[in-house]
């Protein structure tokens, strides 16, 4: 199966589902980032890195990147 057929054949989530999931994940990232900002030392940098990852995943969910669909397909199969 060629690459263009894979992209067009995948199912898309509705906009509301992507917004709720993405905003929720970004909210978690902001919460962790704020609490990490209040810490000092190594735990601060670790929490801020986790927060950046969560915000990035939320953004990917909202923008519906194809990589997110690959993860969704893997979870549905198991």
N, C-alpha and C positions, 0 to 999 in steps of 0.2 A: 504494500500500500504506500503510495507516495505521500510526501509531506503535506501537500495542499489538501488532499482528500482527508487526512487525519484531522487537520484544523477545522475544516468545514463540517465533518461528521460528528464532532464532539457535541454533547448536549450542553446547553448554557443554563446557568441558574438565573432566576428572575432578579431584577434589579433590587427589589426589596430585600431579598435574601443576602445578596452581596453587600448591600449597605449595612444591614444589621450585623452580619458577621465581621465585616471589615472595621466598622466603627467600634464594635465591641473589642476586637483585638487591639486596635489602636488605643482605646481607653485603658486596657490592661497595660500596654506599653507605657503610656503616660503615667499611670499610677506607680508602676515599678520604677520608672525613671525619676519621678519626684521623690520617692522614698530613698532611692539610691543617691540622689543629690544631697539628702540630709545626712548620709553616712560619711565616714572618713576611711581612708586607706584602701585596701584591696577590695573590700566588699562594695565600695562605691563604684569602682570601675567595672566590676563584674555585673552589678545590677544595671548600670547604664548600658552595657553591651547587650544584656538580655532585653532591655527596653527597646533599644534600636532594632533588634531582631523582630520583636513583637510588632512594632510600628511598621516595619517593612513588610511583614506578613499580612497585616491589615490592609496596607496599601495595595499589595498584590491581589488580595481578595476582592477589593473594590474594583480594581482595574481589570479583573478577570484574566490574569496571565495564564497561558497554557500550562505552565509548570504546576500551578495550583490544581488544575484539572487532573494532571497525572497523579498527584497525591490523592485526590478524591477517588479516582478509579481504583487505586491500590487499596484504599481503605474499604471500599464497597465490595471488592472481591474477597477480602478476608473475613 
